[in-house]
Amino acid sequence: MPSTACGREMVFALLSKAGYDLSRVVEQEEKTAFKVSIFWDKKAEAVRFLQQIKKWRLKKARACFIKHCRTDWSSRWKKDWKPFSLTPKLFVVPLWLKDRKIPRWKEPLYLDTTNAFGTGLHETTQLTAQFIESLSGTFKTFLDVGTGSGILVVVAKKSGAGYCAAFDIDPGAVKVALKNLKANKMFCDMLKASDIKKFFPGRKFDFVAANLVTRDLTAFRKKIISFVAPGGFLAISGISLRNMRVIKKEFFGPPLQLLKVVKGREWAGYLFRREPQ
């Protein structure tokens, strides 16, 4: 499909709404397009998936299926994943390259994933991570809504957070997040597989991060804001530039105070503070 944030967001929203496991998804960015691949154990499942795509009638999109070994699926994309700077202080190092040297002024963040989700390469993850690091030392509790690989929990821990909680609707993502926390010698106080509708942490947080697609941010706006303690911070991302007007309509105004907006190449991130009671 054409390489636009709006197009990508639409595809992932459709996949999520249709009930597909997003941990099976591998996304590859190219200059003029993006490619989304999904692994299926059986050919019949892949055929049904292709039929579903045709029903969506996506413009400028092509779909096909290729037979390959499962081991190739889980490892071939890793060949092109190299260490990189996530924030001014943090340097992401793939777990299988743990012995690789890093810049002296950087701190390593070790990361692994089952596929290619939550690698930190995506612009929305980088925006959220930078918001967290910019407030280093100002928050003690942290919640990651839709944690994926757990990368933002690691960033929060490295930014001074004590009590951390995280959840994801995909049990596979939770397993990967646990592995990444261990790789960085960290512990998450509450890490579970849960739908946001059924997640009740029993407390409010100094910092809440929600890196989700716009549709989910708006659908669960009240629930997300309810997680934030009075005077606490909320960072949201996963918003294509075309959807910024939607976020302005839904999130601007009491009880939130806008602190910062950052526009990337195709995506935007917002940092808010909840008004003290």
C-alpha positions in Angstrom: 0.0 0.0 0.0 1.1 3.7 -0.4 3.4 4.7 2.4 1.1 7.1 4.4 0.4 7.1 8.1 -3.4 7.3 7.3 -3.2 4.2 5.2 -1.2 2.2 7.8 -3.5 3.3 10.6 -6.5 2.2 8.6 -5.1 -1.2 7.8 -4.2 -1.9 11.4 -7.6 -0.7 12.6 -9.3 -3.0 10.2 -7.1 -5.9 11.3 -7.8 -5.3 14.9 -11.5 -4.8 14.4 -11.7 -8.1 12.4 -10.1 -9.9 15.4 -6.7 -10.7 13.8 -3.7 -11.2 16.2 -1.5 -8.1 15.6 1.5 -10.0 17.2 1.6 -12.0 13.9 2.0 -8.8 11.9 5.4 -7.6 10.4 5.5 -4.2 8.9 8.2 -3.1 6.4 8.5 0.6 5.5 9.6 1.4 1.9 10.1 4.7 0.2 6.8 4.8 -1.6 4.8 2.1 0.1 4.5 -0.1 3.2 4.2 -3.9 3.3 2.3 -5.8 5.9 2.9 -9.6 6.4 0.9 -12.0 8.5 1.9 -15.6 9.3 -0.8 -18.4 9.1 -0.3 -22.0 10.1 -2.6 -23.3 7.5 -3.1 -22.3 3.8 -6.9 -22.2 4.3 -6.5 -19.5 6.9 -4.4 -17.4 4.5 -6.9 -17.9 1.7 -9.8 -16.7 4.0 -7.7 -13.7 5.0 -7.1 -12.7 1.4 -10.8 -13.0 0.7 -11.4 -10.7 3.7 -9.0 -8.1 2.3 -10.8 -8.1 -1.1 -14.0 -7.3 0.7 -12.4 -4.2 2.3 -11.7 -2.9 -1.2 -8.6 -1.1 -0.2 -7.3 1.3 -2.9 -3.8 0.8 -4.3 -3.3 -2.3 -2.3 -2.1 -5.7 -3.5 -2.4 -9.0 -1.6 -0.7 -12.4 -2.1 0.5 -15.3 -0.1 3.9 -17.0 0.0 4.8 -20.4 1.5 7.8 -20.5 3.7 9.2 -22.2 6.8 8.1 -20.9 10.2 11.7 -20.5 11.4 12.4 -18.2 8.5 9.3 -16.1 9.5 10.5 -15.5 13.0 14.1 -14.6 12.2 14.6 -13.3 8.7 13.5 -9.7 9.4 16.1 -9.5 12.3 19.0 -9.4 9.8 18.2 -5.7 9.0 17.5 -4.6 12.5 20.5 -2.7 13.8 21.2 -0.8 17.1 19.8 2.8 17.0 19.2 5.9 19.1 15.7 5.9 20.6 16.0 9.0 22.7 18.9 11.5 23.5 20.0 9.1 26.3 18.9 5.6 25.2 20.4 3.3 22.6 18.3 0.3 21.6 20.4 -2.9 21.1 18.8 -6.0 19.8 19.2 -8.8 22.3 21.0 -11.0 19.8 23.6 -8.2 19.4 24.1 -7.6 23.1 27.9 -7.6 22.8 27.8 -4.8 20.3 29.6 -1.6 21.4 27.4 1.5 22.1 28.3 5.2 22.1 29.9 6.3 25.5 27.2 8.9 26.1 24.4 6.5 25.6 22.7 3.9 27.9 21.7 0.6 26.3 18.1 -0.7 26.2 18.1 -4.4 25.2 15.2 -5.5 23.2 13.8 -8.6 21.5 10.5 -9.4 19.9 8.8 -12.5 18.6 8.2 -10.8 15.3 8.8 -7.1 14.4 6.2 -5.3 16.6 7.4 -3.0 19.3 11.0 -2.7 18.0 11.1 1.0 18.8 11.8 1.8 15.2 8.4 3.2 14.6 8.0 7.0 14.8 5.1 6.8 17.3 7.2 4.7 19.8 10.1 7.1 19.5 7.8 10.2 20.2 6.3 8.6 23.3 9.7 7.4 24.6 11.1 11.0 24.2 8.1 12.4 26.1 8.8 10.0 29.0 12.5 10.7 29.1 12.0 14.5 28.9 10.1 14.2 32.3 12.7 12.0 33.9 12.7 12.3 37.7 9.3 14.0 37.9 7.1 10.9 38.2 7.1 7.8 40.4 4.3 5.6 39.0 3.8 4.7 35.3 1.2 2.9 33.3 1.7 1.7 29.7 -1.6 1.1 27.8 -1.1 -1.5 25.1 2.5 -2.3 26.1 3.5 -4.4 23.1 7.2 -5.3 23.6 7.4 -3.4 26.9 9.8 -0.9 25.6 8.1 2.1 27.1 8.1 0.4 30.6 11.9 0.1 30.3 12.2 3.7 29.3 10.0 4.7 32.3 12.1 2.6 34.6 15.3 4.2 33.3 13.6 7.6 33.7 13.1 7.1 37.5 9.7 5.4 37.7 9.3 3.1 40.7 5.9 1.4 40.5 5.1 0.4 36.9 2.0 -1.3 35.4 1.3 -2.4 31.8 -1.2 -4.4 29.9 -1.9 -5.6 26.4 -4.8 -7.4 24.8 -2.4 -9.9 23.3 -1.0 -12.6 25.7 2.0 -13.1 23.3 3.0 -9.4 23.7 2.9 -9.8 27.5 5.4 -12.7 27.3 7.7 -10.7 25.1 7.5 -7.7 27.4 8.4 -9.9 30.4 11.4 -11.2 28.5 12.6 -7.6 27.6 12.2 -6.5 31.2 14.4 -9.4 32.4 16.9 -8.6 29.7 17.2 -5.1 31.2 17.2 -6.4 34.8 13.9 -4.8 35.5 10.6 -5.8 37.1 7.1 -4.6 36.3 4.8 -4.6 39.3 1.7 -5.3 37.2 2.0 -6.9 33.8 -1.0 -8.7 32.4 -3.0 -9.6 29.3 -6.3 -7.6 29.4 -8.8 -5.7 27.3 -8.8 -2.1 28.3 -12.5 -2.4 29.2 -11.6 -5.0 31.8 -8.4 -3.5 33.2 -8.8 -2.0 36.7 -5.4 -1.2 38.3 -6.8 -0.1 41.6 -4.8 3.1 41.5 -4.0 6.2 39.4 -0.6 7.0 37.9 1.8 9.9 37.7 2.4 9.1 34.0 0.3 7.2 31.6 1.4 6.4 28.0 -1.0 5.3 25.3 0.5 4.6 22.0 -2.6 3.4 20.1 -4.4 4.1 16.8 -6.7 7.2 16.8 -9.8 5.1 16.8 -8.9 3.4 20.1 -7.7 6.6 21.7 -11.0 8.3 21.1 -13.1 5.2 21.9 -11.4 4.7 25.3 -10.7 8.4 26.0 -12.5 8.5 29.3 -11.0 5.3 30.5 -7.5 6.4 29.6 -7.8 9.8 31.3 -9.2 8.0 34.4 -5.9 6.3 34.8 -4.1 9.6 35.2 -3.6 11.0 38.8 -4.5 14.7 39.4 -1.4 16.6 38.3 -0.1 13.6 36.4 1.0 13.4 32.8 -0.6 11.7 29.8 1.3 11.0 26.6 -0.6 9.7 23.5 0.6 8.8 20.1 -0.2 6.6 17.2 -2.0 9.5 15.5 -1.5 10.2 11.8 -1.1 13.9 10.9 -4.5 13.8 9.2 -6.2 12.8 12.4 -4.8 15.6 14.6 -8.1 17.5 14.3 -9.8 14.5 15.8 -7.5 14.5 18.8 -8.0 18.2 19.3 -11.7 17.7 19.4 -11.6 14.8 21.8 -8.7 15.6 24.2 -8.2 19.3 24.3 -9.8 21.0 27.3 -10.6 20.0 30.9 -9.5 18.0 32.7 -6.4 18.0 30.4 -3.9 20.8 29.8 -1.9 20.5 26.6 1.9 20.8 27.3 3.4 19.8 24.0 2.7 18.6 20.5 5.3 17.0 18.3 4.8 16.3 14.6 7.0 13.7 13.0 7.2 12.8 9.3 3.8 11.1 9.3 2.8 10.8 12.9 2.1 13.1 15.9 2.4 12.8 19.6 0.8 14.8 22.4 1.8 15.4 26.0 -0.8 16.5 28.5 -1.0 17.2 32.2 -4.2 16.5 34.2 -5.5 19.4 36.2 -5.0 19.1 40.0 -8.2 18.6 41.9 
